[in-house]
Amino acid sequence: MKGTKHIVYMAIALGMLFYAIPKLDIGQGMTLPTVFGVIWICFALLIIAAHLHEILGVDEEARKEHSRIKRMKKWQLEQLIRGKRKQLQFRK
């Protein structure tokens, strides 16, 4: 269920891209409509890439490590508040 939202949004972005590409004026030189079309396509591809990145879970390990570090810092703060001044050192 977690990745369903990203799949739906990516499908919508792909649909918009396939619908809009034939209607965009591209290939007529350096005109304002051509620049707009190229920028619009780049943004659409960026959105698709971001959702694909989330679907594939590329940063899952980094996210878990970040969560572990946050829990350790929270625990250290609790120990400091309770009066235990000894803190653990992080290893990478």
Buried (B, 14 or more C-beta within 10 A) or exposed (E): EEEEEBEEBBEEBBEBBEEEEEEBEBEEEEEEEBEEBEEBBEEBEEBBEBBBEBBEEEEEEEEEEEEEEEEEEEEBEEBEEEEEEEEEEEEE
